[in-house]
Amino acid sequence: MALIIMSHAEFEILCINSFRYAISRKTYTVQETCQILKNHIHKLSIKTVGLIKTEIQKALESERFVYDRKEWQNLFDFIVSRET
C-alpha cells in the first residue's frame, strides 16, 4: 500500500467532506466513515470535531433523519465520551 502524504488541512477537509457525504445519504459507506473518524478523531482539530458533533446532533434531532441512526448515534456518543 502506498503512503499518501497530505497537509493536515487537506486531511481535515477530506474527513469533513467524507462525513458530510455519508451523513446525508443512505449509503454503504456510513459504517466505514464512522469507523475511520473514530480511528483518527485524535488527529482532528477541536474545531473540526465540534463541527462534526454539531452536525450529527442536528441530524439526530431531525424528524426526517432516519438513515443509519445507530451508527451516527454511536459516533456522537464516542465524541462526547472523549470530551470528559
PAPAVEX-59845 format. One record per residue (C-alpha): residue number from 1; x, y, z. Coordinates in pm, 1 decimal. Layout:
N
+-----+----------+----------+----------+
:   i :       px :       py :       pz :
+-----+----------+----------+----------+
: NUM :        X :        Y :        Z :
...
+-----+----------+----------+----------+
This chain:
84
+-----+----------+----------+----------+
:   i :       px :       py :       pz :
+-----+----------+----------+----------+
:   1 :      0.0 :      0.0 :      0.0 :
:   2 :    131.2 :    343.0 :    -89.1 :
:   3 :    192.6 :    607.7 :    173.6 :
:   4 :     -4.2 :    918.6 :     87.7 :
:   5 :    130.5 :   1246.6 :    212.6 :
:   6 :   -100.8 :   1543.0 :    256.2 :
:   7 :   -115.7 :   1850.2 :    473.0 :
:   8 :   -315.6 :   1849.1 :    794.9 :
:   9 :   -559.7 :   2096.3 :    639.2 :
:  10 :   -615.7 :   1861.9 :    344.4 :
:  11 :   -672.0 :   1569.9 :    582.5 :
:  12 :   -932.5 :   1766.5 :    777.4 :
:  13 :  -1112.4 :   1874.0 :    458.6 :
:  14 :  -1116.6 :   1513.4 :    340.1 :
:  15 :  -1264.6 :   1398.0 :    671.9 :
:  16 :  -1530.3 :   1672.4 :    675.3 :
:  17 :  -1631.4 :   1608.3 :    315.5 :
:  18 :  -1648.4 :   1231.8 :    366.3 :
:  19 :  -1857.0 :   1282.2 :    679.0 :
:  20 :  -2097.2 :   1521.4 :    506.4 :
:  21 :  -2137.7 :   1288.1 :    210.1 :
:  22 :  -2212.9 :    990.0 :    432.9 :
:  23 :  -2449.2 :   1162.1 :    675.5 :
:  24 :  -2670.3 :   1299.9 :    402.3 :
:  25 :  -2733.5 :    968.7 :    225.7 :
:  26 :  -2841.7 :    614.1 :    279.2 :
:  27 :  -2518.7 :    453.8 :    165.2 :
:  28 :  -2295.4 :    155.9 :    223.8 :
:  29 :  -2014.2 :    380.7 :    341.6 :
:  30 :  -2167.3 :    507.4 :    667.1 :
:  31 :  -2016.2 :    235.7 :    886.5 :
:  32 :  -1675.0 :    273.7 :    722.1 :
:  33 :  -1682.5 :    653.4 :    752.1 :
:  34 :  -1780.4 :    639.7 :   1119.6 :
:  35 :  -1503.5 :    389.5 :   1194.6 :
:  36 :  -1241.7 :    595.6 :   1012.2 :
:  37 :  -1347.4 :    905.3 :   1204.3 :
:  38 :  -1324.5 :    715.7 :   1533.8 :
:  39 :   -979.5 :    585.7 :   1440.4 :
:  40 :   -846.6 :    930.8 :   1353.3 :
:  41 :  -1050.7 :   1167.9 :   1569.5 :
:  42 :   -743.6 :   1244.6 :   1781.1 :
:  43 :   -577.0 :   1391.3 :   1470.3 :
:  44 :   -857.5 :   1638.3 :   1404.0 :
:  45 :   -872.0 :   1990.8 :   1542.5 :
:  46 :  -1116.0 :   2079.2 :   1818.4 :
:  47 :  -1298.3 :   2298.3 :   1565.5 :
:  48 :  -1342.5 :   2010.5 :   1319.5 :
:  49 :  -1456.6 :   1766.2 :   1587.3 :
:  50 :  -1701.7 :   2028.2 :   1714.7 :
:  51 :  -1839.0 :   2079.3 :   1365.2 :
:  52 :  -1889.1 :   1705.4 :   1314.9 :
:  53 :  -2051.0 :   1670.9 :   1657.1 :
:  54 :  -2288.6 :   1962.5 :   1593.9 :
:  55 :  -2391.8 :   1832.5 :   1252.6 :
:  56 :  -2456.6 :   1481.8 :   1389.7 :
:  57 :  -2662.9 :   1628.0 :   1672.9 :
:  58 :  -2874.3 :   1833.6 :   1429.5 :
:  59 :  -2929.4 :   1529.2 :   1209.3 :
:  60 :  -3029.7 :   1310.6 :   1504.2 :
:  61 :  -3278.1 :   1574.9 :   1619.5 :
:  62 :  -3436.0 :   1598.6 :   1275.8 :
:  63 :  -3757.2 :   1404.2 :   1218.5 :
:  64 :  -3650.1 :   1345.0 :    857.1 :
:  65 :  -3322.1 :   1179.1 :    953.9 :
:  66 :  -3372.3 :    804.4 :    966.8 :
:  67 :  -3075.8 :    653.3 :    782.6 :
:  68 :  -2817.0 :    465.8 :    987.0 :
:  69 :  -2923.5 :    642.5 :   1304.3 :
:  70 :  -2747.8 :    385.0 :   1524.6 :
:  71 :  -2410.0 :    439.0 :   1355.4 :
:  72 :  -2434.3 :    816.4 :   1386.5 :
:  73 :  -2551.7 :    796.2 :   1746.7 :
:  74 :  -2253.7 :    573.1 :   1826.5 :
:  75 :  -2012.0 :    822.2 :   1669.2 :
:  76 :  -2178.3 :   1110.5 :   1853.4 :
:  77 :  -2152.0 :    922.8 :   2183.6 :
:  78 :  -1786.8 :    842.8 :   2109.3 :
:  79 :  -1709.3 :   1211.5 :   2052.6 :
:  80 :  -1894.7 :   1313.7 :   2370.5 :
:  81 :  -1711.3 :   1048.5 :   2574.2 :
:  82 :  -1376.1 :   1194.1 :   2464.0 :
:  83 :  -1474.2 :   1537.1 :   2598.2 :
:  84 :  -1480.6 :   1423.7 :   2958.5 :
+-----+----------+----------+----------+
